[in-house]
Amino acid sequence: MCLAIPARVVELLPDDAATVDLGGVRRRISLALVDDVAVGDYVIVHVGYALNRLDPAEAERTLALFAEARALAAPPQP
């Protein structure tokens, strides 16, 4: 199964590229499929490509759900 996840753009780079923040991890991605992306925008990322821009409120809700799912899947702390 593959997931497309929201990521916040932190830097625009040459050649339709950007650096995004994925929960504290920074990755270089391609913006070749999306127009008019700015620093601070959220994009949906799949296999290194931004697929589209995402409303910030929707991105935050999705990221909160991912965090909740991780917490539920984590083993109990002693």
C-alpha positions as CSV (number, residue, x, y, z in Angstrom):
1,M,0.0,0.0,0.0
2,C,1.2,3.5,-0.8
3,L,0.2,6.7,0.9
4,A,0.2,10.2,-0.4
5,I,1.0,12.5,2.6
6,P,0.7,16.2,3.3
7,A,4.0,18.1,3.6
8,R,4.8,21.8,4.2
9,V,7.0,23.5,1.6
10,V,10.0,25.1,3.4
11,E,12.2,26.0,0.5
12,L,11.8,26.4,-3.3
13,L,14.7,25.1,-5.3
14,P,15.7,25.4,-9.0
15,D,14.4,23.0,-11.6
16,D,10.8,22.6,-10.2
17,A,12.0,21.2,-6.9
18,A,11.4,22.0,-3.3
19,T,12.3,21.0,0.2
20,V,9.4,19.9,2.3
21,D,9.0,19.1,6.0
22,L,7.4,15.8,6.8
23,G,7.0,15.7,10.5
24,G,10.5,17.1,11.2
25,V,12.1,15.1,8.3
26,R,13.1,17.3,5.3
27,R,13.0,15.8,1.8
28,R,13.7,17.2,-1.7
29,I,10.6,16.7,-3.9
30,S,9.6,17.6,-7.5
31,L,7.0,20.3,-8.1
32,A,6.8,19.5,-11.8
33,L,3.1,18.5,-11.5
34,V,1.9,21.5,-9.5
35,D,1.8,25.2,-10.4
36,D,2.1,28.2,-8.1
37,V,3.5,26.6,-5.0
38,A,4.9,29.0,-2.4
39,V,6.9,28.5,0.8
40,G,4.4,27.6,3.6
41,D,2.0,25.8,1.3
42,Y,1.0,22.2,2.0
43,V,1.3,19.7,-0.9
44,I,0.3,16.1,-1.2
45,V,3.5,14.1,-1.8
46,H,3.6,10.6,-3.3
47,V,6.9,8.9,-4.3
48,G,8.8,12.2,-4.4
49,Y,6.3,14.3,-6.4
50,A,3.9,16.9,-5.2
51,L,0.5,15.9,-6.7
52,N,-1.5,19.0,-5.7
53,R,-1.7,21.8,-3.1
54,L,-3.8,21.2,0.0
55,D,-5.8,23.6,2.2
56,P,-3.8,24.2,5.4
57,A,-6.7,23.3,7.7
58,E,-7.2,20.0,5.8
59,A,-3.5,19.3,6.0
60,E,-3.4,19.9,9.8
61,R,-6.5,17.6,10.3
62,T,-4.8,14.8,8.2
63,L,-1.5,15.1,10.0
64,A,-3.4,15.0,13.4
65,L,-5.1,11.8,12.3
66,F,-1.7,10.3,11.3
67,A,-0.3,11.2,14.7
68,E,-3.3,9.7,16.5
69,A,-2.9,6.5,14.4
70,R,0.8,6.3,15.3
71,A,-0.1,6.7,19.0
72,L,-2.7,4.0,18.9
73,A,-0.2,1.6,17.1
74,A,2.6,2.3,19.6
75,P,3.3,-0.3,22.2
76,P,2.2,0.7,25.7
77,Q,4.9,2.4,27.8
78,P,5.9,0.6,31.1
